[in-house]
Amino acid sequence: MTTELKPGTEKETFVETALKLSGKSDEEARKTGALDRADEQVEELFAKKYQTGGSPAHRAVWDDQFPLELFVSNPTITPPDCQQVMDRSYDVIKRHREAGTIYDAKGKMSPALLGDLGTAGYWGLLVDKEYGGTAAPFSSFAKFLTRIATIDPTVAGTASVHGCIGAVDPLRTFGSEELKREYLPKLASGQRLSGFALTEPCAGSDLTALKTEAKLDGDDYVVNGEKLFITNAIPGRTITIVCRVDGKPAALIADLPDQENDQFQVVPYGIYALVHSWNNGLRFNNFRVPKKNLLVPAKGDGLTIAYHGLNRGRVALCAGAAGTMRVMLKNMLPWGRYRKTYGANIDTRELVRRRISRMAGLIVACDALTDWCGWLLDEGYRGEMECIIAKIFGSEAQKEAAIELFMKTHGGRSFLQGHLFGDNVHDFLAPCIYEGEGEMLGMAFFKSLVKEHGSRFFEPIGKALHAKGIKNPNPLNPMHAMALMGPSMPYFKWKFSQMIGGATRANIQLPNRKLAAHAQFAADGLQRSRMEVDAMMFKYKLTLADRQCSMADLSQKIQDLMVMLITALYAARQTDELVQTAADILCQDMRRKVTGARADGNYYRSASKLGQAIAEGNFSLISGVGELEILRRYD
């Protein structure tokens, strides 16, 4: 059952306390505290070892012993029955692609394709076997999405929506046995596809602004309100509706009727992204949902369910980007061989070769993050911070690949109808918003990073000063010094221990010396970053929440170091030398981003040599990826 709490009796969170002490309004503190409380309730679903404080990203910054073992995933073993489903599904999609039947007359995924995928078992990959699925390890599923995205990103994305953030994960995690047996078999077979109805016209990043409400009437909840930007939610499908019940966020599993009626309408609008998916608004007017369909987490409420379901979707987004960029890279190469300027193919030009090598590096990094995060989730980690890194990097990499590398190489032909870029540019950019806008998520990453340190050291100091009515403490003032003495001692002991000892440096040994050097640089930087984080917290104290730009900047630096480390360690285990070289190029790029240094001649020679090797057809990661027609040929 949900924890019954009367308004005003909830224990204050660290963020809520800090905002109140800093003079913020009660409303801002209360609403922010509600989100922070939902985050804490999700934490309690996991054993201590697997919570944020025990996560690799958190420990890499704060632990005195660097947890290197948590940055090297174990090999993924896909069970044979899961592999059979994946192979059948891949063949189905490939067959429909060759026949031109992936989409219907409206440009949406065709009913024939959806049905064939259901027969193949595609929709049940993340459903437990007892309910008709195959219970694929998430790491296997994520890598499979990369493979599918090389044929069609929409088909891959729909599986992610259905299995990660639709009704499947909420039911598996929070549903009663009765609900699981009623719904999961239909979701596994594809009889019902699913979506997640969270966003509203007034509620996106601020989920406390939810207005959709459900009131109990006999054996049903009666839902009224409107949702916006909901993918995969059309008549005849199943959705999770996040709404308010008795003034608190809640989640209901609802079957949408086969046709619109007075109680349920689709709200259409023009949207440039998601051209091959259904994305629309939903309007509920006295829409009835059985009382038993309320999801009841052991702790928390609807926000807890919303927070829990997003991480898998974030990793899936990164996996999809890895597949989409493979298609971009594969289709830069024939154009590079075909297009001539001043009598020479453009793939002989240093600039184009550098773009090719950069694209390869982005692909390797996304593969590394997908592999790492999938493994962590399978191991039982919450993975909040790690999945945020994957989402931000994957979406930004795909945006850069599309515009800076793919579009600029293809020139004006990029904007022709029928061109990969021109037809899909909005879908290449939209992931920067999906599953949380990047910079907002970066600040969420930072909040998770500082929360334990702040609760342990800074909150007691703030409370002591507040109790004495001291807003601007001055250590030279005897009264202020007395107030600070007791609560500040643990902090200064910690600070002193860092000055005289601090972290034990990680000793990273890899066969590839360049990758070892990158991994060592990243690990050293992560260990040093604790003092940067602490200095920012000490400088801004209770006003830190207002320093969004400073938080976002330092957050991004730490994320970049994480990506460097994961990419170097992952690539060092790969047998393709070009994969290792691509990782080296990516890590050099990120090191310069962190340090502000400029590239030298050695870098450009290495990047050009890699680009030449890939252009000659020697890159294993794009083997088997199809080539598209060159438009408006001039020969």
N, C-alpha and C positions, 0 to 999 in steps of 0.2 A: 504494500500500500504506500501511497505517497505520505510524506511527512507532513502532518497537519500542523501548521503554524499560524497563529493569529497575526494580523498585520502589526508590525512594530516589534515582534518578539524574536525575529531572526537575529542570530549572532552577526555582528558587524564583521565584514571582511576587511582585509588590510587596505584595499583600495578605497572602500567606503569610509573607513576611519581617516585615511590620509586626506581625502577630499573634504571631509568635515573640518578637520584640523586646519586645513589651508584656507578655510573661509568660503568654500563653495556652497551653493544653495542646497537645502535639504533635498529638493527634487533631483538635482544632478547627482548628489551623493547616493540617494536611494536607488535611482535608475541604474547608475553605474555599478552600484553594489549588487543589484539583482543579477546582472551579467556575470559579475565576479563570483557570486554565490553559485550560479549555474556551473561555472567552470570548476569550482571546488567540489560540487556534487558529482560531476563527471570523474574527477580525480578519485573519489571514494569508490568508484566502480572497479578500480584497479588495486592490486596489492601494492604495498609501499614501494617495493623494488621497481615497479613498472610505472609509477607516477612521474610527474614532470621533474621532481627533484632527483629522481634516479635515472632520468633519461640521458642519453649520450650527449646531447647538446648542452644541457644544464651542467652535467658533470665535467665536460671538457673545459668549461669556464671556471667553475668554482672548486673542483676537487684538487687536492694537492698532488694526487697521483693520477696521471692522465689515463683515462679508460680506453686505451687503444683497441682493446678486444671488442668494444661495442661499435667500432667503426668498420669492422670487417665482417660481412655477412657470411653465413654458412651457405653452401651450395643449395639451391632450391631443387627439391625432388618432387616432380609432378606425378601423382599417382596415375597408373596406366588408364583407368577408366576416365579420369579427367582429361588426359591427353587425347583419348579417343574422341571425346566430346569437342575438344578444341580443334582437332584436325577435321572432324566432320563439319563443324561450323565454318572453318576457314574455307573448306571446299565449297560449301553452300554460297558464301559471299562471293567467292571468286567466280563461281558459275553464273551467278546473277549479274556480276559485273560484266562478264564476257557477253552475256545475252542482252545487256542493256536494260535489265529489269529490277535494278536496285530501287529505282524511284518510280512512282506512279505518275499519272498525267499532271498532278499538282506539284510534282517535284519533291514529294515526301516519300519516305521509305514505304515500299509497296507492301500490301497485305500478303502477297505471295512470299516475299522475302521473310517477313515477320513469321509467317506460319512455318516455312521451311526451317528457320532458325530454331523455332520452338521444338520441332521434331528432332532436330540435331542435339537439343539439350542446352543451347546457348544461354537461354534466360535463366537456367537453374544452376549455373556454375557456382554461385555463392550461396545456394540454398542447401541446407543439411540433407543428407541422404534419406533420413526417415520421413522427409516431406517431399521427396521426389527429385531432389537435386543431386549434385555430385560433390558438394563441399570442397571445392578447389582451394588449395592454399592461396591466400591473397597475393603472395609474391608471384605465384604462377599466373594468376588471373591478370595481374597488372602487366606482366611481360607479354601475355597474350594480347592485351589491348594494343600494345605497340605494334604487334604483328598485324592485327586487324586494321589499325589506322593506316598502314601502308596501302591497303586496298580502298578503304573508305572510312574517314574519320567520324562521320555521322553514326555509322553502325557501331563503331567502338564507343563513342560517347553515349549512345543510347543504352548500351549495356552497363556503363558506369552509372548513369542516372537511375536505371532500374535497380541495380544490385547494391550500389554504394550509398546513394542519398535518396532513393525512392522509398518504397514500402518494405523492401526486403530486409535491410539492416535494422530499421526500427522494430520490425516484428521479431526478428531473430534475437535481438538484444533485450527488448522490453515487453514483448507480447506475451499474453497468457498462453497456456498450452492449447486452450480452446481456439484462440485466434490463430495460432500457428497452424493448427490442423485444418482450419477453415480456409486460410488465405495462401499459405506458402506453396501448397501443391499447384494452385492455379497460377501463381507467380512463376513457379519453376517451369511450367509447361509453356508459358507464354500466352495462356488463355486470357490472363490479365497482365498488361504491362503497367508500370507504376511510376509515379513522380512524387515530389516533395513540395507541398504548398506552404511555403514559409513567408516569402517576401510580400509586402503590401505596398500600395501607393505611398504610404507614409513611413514604412518600416523596412529598412534595408540593413545597414550596419547597426542601427539602433533598434534592436529587437524588443526593447521595452515599449516601443510605440505601437505594438500590435493592437489592432482594433477589432478584428474578427472575433466574434463571441459565440459561445455555445451555452445554451441554458437547458437544464434537465427538465424534460416533460414526460413523465411516465417512464417508459422503458427506452426513450430516445433522448439524444441531445439534439436541440434545434439550433442550427448554425446560421448566422447572419454576418455578412461581411464580403470583402472583395480581396482577391489575391492578384499579384502582378508578376510577370516574367516567370511563369511556371512552365517548365519543359516537360514534355511527355504526358501532359494532363489534358486529355480530350474525352468526350463522351465514350463510355465503355471501358475506361481504365480505372485503376485503383490508386488512391493518393493518401499520403499522410497530411492531414490538415493541422497546422499549428495555430491554435486559437486561444482565447481566454475562457476558462471555466471557473466560475466563482471568483473572478478577478485575478486569477493566476494563469500563467501560460500552461497549456496542455496540448496533447497530440491525440488525434483521432484517426483511425484507419477508416476510409470511406470508399465505397464503390460509387463511381460516377455513373449515372444512368446512361443507357445507350443513346438516348436522344435528349436534347435540351428541353426543359419544361419550365414551369413557373417558379420552381424552387432552385433550379440550377441553370446558369447560362455561361457560355464561353464568351469572353470579352476579347474580340480580335483587335489587332493593331498592326501597323506596318513596322516590321523590324528587319534590319539588314543582316544581322547575324542569324545563325541557326536556320538557314534557308531550307535545309532538308529535314529539319525537325519541326515538331509542333511546339510552339512557344506562344503562350497567350495568357490573358487574365481569366480569372474565374470569379463568378458572382454567385453568392449563396443568399437565398431569400427563404427563410424558414425551412432550410434543407435539413432533413432528418437523418441522423446517424445512430445506429443502435448503441445503447448505453454500454454494452459489453465491449465495444470497439475502442474504448478509452485505453490508451497505453499507460501503464502505471509503473514507473521506475521505482526501484527499491528506495532510492533517495532522489529528491529533486522533482522536477516538473517538465513541462514541454520544452523549456530552454535547455535542460539537460539532454533531452533526446536530440534536439537540433545540434547542439555542440558535438555530441558523440558521433553523429553520422557524417560529419563533413570531412574528417581526416582521410577516409578511404577515397572519397571523391577527389581530394587534392592530389593524392598520389596517382590516381587514374588520369588526372589532367596532365601530369608530367609524363606519364607513359604515352598518352596520346600525342603529346608534342614530339616525343622521340620518334614516333612513327611518321607523323606529318613532315618533320624535317628530313627524314630519310627520302621521302618522295621529292621534296624540294631539291635536295642535293643530287639525287639521281637525274633530275631533269635540268639541272644546271650544266651537266656534263655534255649532253649532245648539242645543246645550244652553244656551249663554249667551243666545240669542235666545228660547228657549222658557221657561226658568225665570224666574219673577217673584218678587221680594220687595218687599213694601210698595208694590205697584202698579207697579214698574218692572222691566224686563228686567235681569238681572244683568250683561249685557255692557255696560251703561251705567255700571257701578260702577267706580270708579278701581282698586280692588283686583283685580278680574277683568281689567281692561284691562292692568294691570301684569303679571299672570301671562301673558297672551297675548304681550305684548312680550318678556318674559323667555324664554318658550319659543321664540319666533322667533329670538332672539339665540343660544340654545343650538344651534339647527339650523344657523344660518349658520356658527358656529364649528366644528361637526363637519364640515360641508361643506368648510370651509377646510383643516382638518387632513387630511381624506381626500385632497383634491386635492394638497396639499403633500407628504405622505408617499408617496402613490402615485407622484408625479413623481420624488422622490428615489430610490425603489427602482428605477424604470425607468432612471434615470440611472446606476445602478450603486453608489449609496451603500449602506453596510451599514444605516444608518438605525436603529440600536438605540435611541439616545436619543430620536429624533424619534417613533418608533413607540410608545415607552413613553408619551410625552406624549399621543399620540392615544388610546391605550387607556385611560389613566387619566381623561382628560377625557371621552371618549365614554361610558364606563360610569358615571361620576359624574353627567354631564349627564342621562343617561337615568333614573337613579335619582331625581334631583331633579325632573325633568319628570313622572315617574309619580306621585310622592307629594306633593310640595309644590305642583305646578301642576295636574295633571290630576285626581288623586283629590280634592283639597280643593275644587276647583271643582264636581265632580259630587256631592260629599257622600255620603250614605248609599247612593245608587244604585251607587256604585263597587263595592260588595261583593255585588251581585246576580249570580247565575249568568247568564252570557250577556253580562255587561258587559266591555268591553275591559280595564279595570283588574282587576276581580275574577277573571277567567279567566286573566290573564297576569302577575299581580303578581310572582311568583317569577322569571319569565323577564325581567322588567324589572330586577330586582335582581341576578340571578346574574352578569351580565357584570363586576360589581365583583371577582369571583373568577376568572373565566375568564382564561386566558393570563397568570396571575400576579396575586395580590391587590395592590390599588392601592398601599398604603403600602409594601409590600415592594418593588414595582417602583420606587416613588419613591426608595427607598434605593439600588436598583441604578442608577438614573439618576444619583444623586449620586456613587456609586462611579466610574462612567464619567467623570464630570465632573472628579473630583479625581485620578484615577489618574496621568495624565501629569505633573501638577504635583507630586504626591507623590513619584513615582519620580525626578524630576529634582532636587528640592531637599531633601525631607525624609528620604528613604531613606538617602542618604549620611551625614546627620547621625546618624540612629538607629544605623546600623552602627558609626560611629566611637565613639559613646557605649557601645554594647554591648561593643565590643572592649576598652574601658577599664574595663568593669564599673561604669559610671555609670548609675544608674537615675533619679535626680532631679537633673538638671544645675542648677548654680548658677553663673551667669556671673561672680560675684564671687570664686569659688574659682579660684585661678590654675591648678590642674591641670585643672579643668573647662574653663576658658577656653582653655587650650592645645589640649585635645581638640576643642573646638568651632571653633577659628579656621579651619582649612583647609576642612573640609567645609561650613561655613556661609557662606563668602564668596560663592559663586554665588547663594545665596538672598538675601543682603542687597543684592547688586548689583541683582537683579531688583526687590526691594522699593524701593530708592532710585530706580530708573528709573520706577517707577509713581508715586512721590511727586512727582517733578519734571516728569514728562511724562505717562505713562500713555497711555490710549487716545485716538485721534482720534475726536471725536464724529461719529456718522453724521448726514448731512444728508438728511432724508426729506421729499420734496416730493410731495404727492398733490393731485388736483383737489378732493377732499373735505377741507376744512381740519380738521374734527373728527377724521376718521380719521387724517389726517396727525399730529395732535397725540397721538393714542393710540399710533401706531406709534413716534413719537419718544420718548415717555415709556417705552415698553417697551424700545426699543433702549438708551436711556440707563441704564435700570435693569439691563439685562443686562450692560452694560459695567462698571457699578459693582459688580455682584455678585461679581466676581473677588476684590475686597478682603474682602468678607464671607466668602467661601469660604476664602480664605487665612487670615483671622483665626481662623476656627473650627479649621482644621488646626493653626495655630500654638498655639492655646490648649490643644487636647486632645492634640495630637501622636499618640503611639502608642495612646492610649486612644480615639481617634475612633470606632473600630468599636463601642464600647459606648454611644455617644451617639446612639442610634437616633432619639429624638424630636427632637433638635436637627437631625440630618441630614434627617429627613423634613420638618421645618418649612421649612428653607431650600430644600430641593429643591422643595417645592410652590410657594414664592414664585417661583423661577426658572421653573418650568413655567408658572405663571400669566402671567408676562411674555411667555413664548414664545407662548402662546395669544393674548394681546392682539395681539402683533405680526403673527402669521399671519392672524388674523381681520381686522384693519384693512387689511392689504395686499391680501388676497383680496377683501374687500367693495368696496374702492375700484375694482376692475376690473369690478364687476357693473353692469349697466344699470338694474336695478330699484332705485329710490330707497328703497323700503321695506327691501330687503335691506341697504343701506348704513345706514339708520337703526337696524335691528335690531342690526347690528354695533356701532354707536355705543353703544347701550344696554348690550350685553354688555361692551364695553370699559370703560364707566363703572363697571359692577358690579365688574369685576375690578380696576380701579384702586383702588376703595375697599377691596377685599379686601386689596390689597397695602399701602395706606397706613393703613388703619384709620379713614378718614374716614366720615362719615355722609352719606346722600343729602339733597339740598336740594330745594326746590320746583321748580326748573327741571328737574331730573331727572324728578320725578314727572309733571310736565306733558308732557315729551317721551315718557315711557313710556306715559302714558294716551292721547296722541294717536296713537302708533303702534298701540296695542292697538285703538283705535277703527277705524283704517284697515284693519287686518287683519280685524276683525270684520265690516266692510262688504264683505269679499270681494276685497280688492285685493292679496293676497300671492301672488306668482308661484310660490313654492316649494311651495305646497300645491295648486296647480292640478292637477286630475285625480285627486286622492286621494279615495277613497270615503268616504261618511258612513255611520255605523252607526245602527241603530234606537235611538230614545230609549225606555228601559225604564220601565214603570209610569207611563205618561202619565196625567195627571189632568184633561185637558180633555174 
